[in-house]
């Protein structure tokens, strides 16, 4: 089971690669849409990566809620699915 810090590192890495934002500039308090400006395609790519990497399936309702989530809240959601 991954720790919260490992999940954070994984998500920061994929956002860094996907959006070309410096990893050091990505904070747990950043909102996926408002602060990091993930558009719908980038959000679906993030969802696909999370599902494949962690072997989980995120339902449509959770995906819709992700637009208003911070990275911290996303980590909590991933933890919920992993438990």
N, C-alpha and C positions, 0 to 999 in steps of 0.2 A: 504494500500500500504506500502510495506517495504521500509525502508530507505536504502541508500547505505551502511551504517555501519552495518545494520542488514543483508543485503545480504552478505557482507564480512564475518561476523561472521558465517553465515550458511555455506558458501563455505569453510572457514577455518576448521570448525568442520568436514565436510564430508571428506575433504582431510586428516585431522589428523586421522580420524578413518580408512580411506581407506589405507593410506600409513604408518600409525604409525609414522608420523613426529610430533614432538612437535608443538602445535599450535603457541607458541611464536616464533618459527623459520620460520613460513610461513609469507611471506611478499607480499604486493600487487604487488610489482615489480617482483616477481618470475614468470618465464615462466613455463607453465604447463609441457611441455615436457623437455626443456633444463635444468631447475633448479630443478624441482620436479620429473623429470624422469617418468611421467605417461606413461605407455605403452598403446597399443591400447585397451586392455581389461579394464584397469583402466579408460581410457578416456571414454569408452562406459558406464561404471558403473557410472562415474560422470555425464554424459549426462542423463542417465536414472534417477538418483537421482534428478537432476535439473528439468527435465520434470515433474516428479511425485510430487515433493515438491512444485513447483511453478505453476503447471497446465498449462505448456506451451509445445509447440512442436518445437524442434530445427531441422531445415532442414539439409540435408546432407552437403550442402556447408558450413554452419556455423560450423558444426562438424569438417570438414576438416581444417577450419581456426583455430580451437581451439588449434591445435598442436603448433602454432606460437604465441599464446596469453599469456599475463600475466594475473594474477588474476584480476588486475585492469580492463583489457580489457574484461575479462569474466563477471565481474560485470556490466560493461556498456552494454554488450550484453543482459544480463538478464533484466536489466532495460528497454532496448528497447522493449523486448518482453512483459514486464509487463505494458507498457504504451499504 
